[in-house]
Amino acid sequence: QVQLVESGGGLVQAGGSLRLSCAASGRTFSYYTVAWFRQAPGKEREFVAAITWNWLTHYADSAKGRFTISRDNTKNMVDLQMNNLKPEDTAVYYCGADVTVKVTSIGNKDEYDNWGQGTQVTVSS
């Protein structure tokens, strides 16, 4: 098990940038696949980006070219750099982590057993 805490959310104008961080506890963090999901009011939690234990990255189509996921195993951190933000990016952003995520299901929220509490991102037009 790993405990996750997200930070870095806030209010930003369209076209602006934010950097979200997911801090993890646990000495085996480097073995985990970590993903960012988001959930807007009245909508399902949707996949944004993921980074595997062996540094492979995956992005939702909506995130490609604008968001970058990275990890620092020495700090037990996974960051999500978000550029050129749009009003439709407004949501609560969650990080999820698990050891046994299959690459073919990396965008499936049910693959992740560990979740943080979320951080709100609001993009104004």
C-alpha positions as CSV (number, residue, x, y, z in Angstrom):
1,Q,0.0,0.0,0.0
2,V,1.0,3.6,-0.6
3,Q,-0.4,6.8,0.6
4,L,-0.8,9.6,-2.0
5,V,-1.2,13.4,-1.5
6,E,-1.9,15.7,-4.4
7,S,-1.0,19.4,-4.5
8,G,-0.6,22.3,-6.9
9,G,-4.2,22.9,-8.0
10,G,-5.7,26.3,-8.3
11,L,-7.4,28.9,-10.5
12,V,-5.8,29.8,-13.8
13,Q,-6.9,31.6,-16.9
14,A,-7.3,29.8,-20.2
15,G,-3.9,29.4,-21.8
16,G,-2.1,29.4,-18.5
17,S,-0.1,26.6,-16.8
18,L,-0.2,24.6,-13.6
19,R,2.1,21.9,-12.2
20,L,0.4,19.2,-10.1
21,S,2.4,17.0,-7.7
22,C,1.6,13.6,-6.3
23,A,3.7,12.8,-3.2
24,A,3.8,9.1,-2.2
25,S,4.8,7.3,1.0
26,G,6.4,3.9,1.0
27,R,9.8,2.6,0.1
28,T,8.7,0.6,-2.9
29,F,7.3,3.6,-4.8
30,S,9.6,2.9,-7.8
31,Y,7.7,-0.3,-8.5
32,Y,4.4,1.5,-9.0
33,T,2.6,2.7,-12.1
34,V,1.2,6.2,-11.3
35,A,-1.5,7.9,-13.2
36,W,-3.5,11.1,-13.1
37,F,-7.2,11.1,-13.5
38,R,-9.7,13.9,-13.4
39,Q,-13.4,14.2,-12.5
40,A,-15.6,17.1,-13.5
41,P,-19.0,17.6,-11.7
42,G,-21.5,15.1,-13.0
43,K,-19.0,13.1,-15.0
44,E,-17.0,9.9,-14.7
45,R,-13.4,9.9,-13.5
46,E,-11.4,10.0,-16.7
47,F,-7.8,9.1,-17.5
48,V,-5.3,11.9,-18.1
49,A,-1.8,10.5,-18.1
50,A,0.3,7.7,-16.6
51,I,3.9,6.8,-16.1
52,T,5.0,3.2,-15.5
53,W,7.6,1.8,-13.2
54,N,9.9,1.6,-16.2
55,W,9.3,5.2,-17.2
56,L,6.9,4.6,-20.1
57,T,4.4,7.4,-20.5
58,H,0.8,7.3,-21.7
59,Y,-1.6,10.2,-22.4
60,A,-5.2,10.7,-23.1
61,D,-5.8,12.4,-26.5
62,S,-7.0,15.5,-24.6
63,A,-3.7,15.8,-22.9
64,K,-1.2,15.0,-25.7
65,G,0.9,18.0,-26.6
66,R,-0.2,20.0,-23.6
67,F,0.5,17.9,-20.5
68,T,3.7,16.1,-19.4
69,I,4.0,13.5,-16.7
70,S,7.2,12.9,-14.9
71,R,8.5,11.1,-11.8
72,D,11.3,11.4,-9.4
73,N,11.8,8.2,-7.4
74,T,14.3,9.7,-5.1
75,K,11.6,12.1,-3.9
76,N,8.7,9.7,-4.3
77,M,7.0,12.2,-6.5
78,V,5.0,12.2,-9.8
79,D,4.3,15.6,-11.4
80,L,1.9,16.6,-14.1
81,Q,2.9,19.8,-16.0
82,M,-0.2,21.2,-17.6
83,N,0.3,23.9,-20.3
84,N,-2.2,25.8,-22.5
85,L,-5.0,25.0,-20.1
86,K,-8.6,25.2,-21.4
87,P,-11.9,25.6,-19.5
88,E,-12.8,22.0,-20.2
89,D,-9.7,21.0,-18.1
90,T,-11.6,22.1,-15.0
91,A,-12.0,19.2,-12.7
92,V,-10.7,17.6,-9.5
93,Y,-7.4,15.9,-10.4
94,Y,-6.5,12.6,-8.6
95,C,-3.4,10.5,-8.7
96,G,-3.7,6.8,-8.5
97,A,-1.0,4.2,-8.1
98,D,-0.7,0.4,-8.3
99,V,1.9,-2.2,-8.8
100,T,0.0,-4.6,-11.1
101,V,-1.4,-2.2,-13.7
102,K,-1.5,-3.8,-17.1
103,V,-0.3,-1.5,-19.9
104,T,-3.4,-2.5,-22.0
105,S,-5.6,-1.2,-19.2
106,I,-3.5,1.7,-18.0
107,G,-6.3,4.2,-18.6
108,N,-8.8,2.2,-16.6
109,K,-9.4,3.6,-13.1
110,D,-10.3,0.2,-11.8
111,E,-6.7,-0.9,-12.2
112,Y,-5.6,1.4,-9.4
113,D,-6.2,0.6,-5.7
114,N,-4.4,3.6,-4.2
115,W,-5.8,7.1,-4.5
116,G,-5.1,10.6,-3.2
117,Q,-7.8,13.0,-2.0
118,G,-7.6,15.2,-5.2
119,T,-6.8,18.7,-6.0
120,Q,-9.1,21.2,-7.7
121,V,-8.1,22.8,-11.0
122,T,-10.3,25.6,-12.3
123,V,-9.6,27.2,-15.7
124,S,-11.5,30.4,-16.4
125,S,-12.3,31.6,-19.9
